[in-house]
């Protein structure tokens, strides 16, 4: 999912520059052009996740302990989510993107 977020046009207000994707540790602004792409992606995710089982298990980052060899001791995280909660969140993001698409609003993302 993270890779597809890099397709969304945003503005980095610290640099006053357009970018693709989100500023991980700072602010990003989504205006109309980015909102159109955000809406399309959220709708696609919504359709995909609506077919998921009630408990949704996704693969996360590859992790390992610093004192171990990552090639032999590492493993991918297994992340568990409720399909209902995922769909509700995606639905809200679609609503936000639709409002921004009207040209009257922006979305401000504040990083992690």
Beta strands, then each sheet from edge to edge (+ up, - down):
strand 1: 9-12
strand 2: 17-20
strand 3: 28-30
strand 4: 55-63
strand 5: 75-82
strand 6: 107-109
sheet 1: 1+ 2-
sheet 2: 3+ 6-
sheet 3: 4+ 5-
end
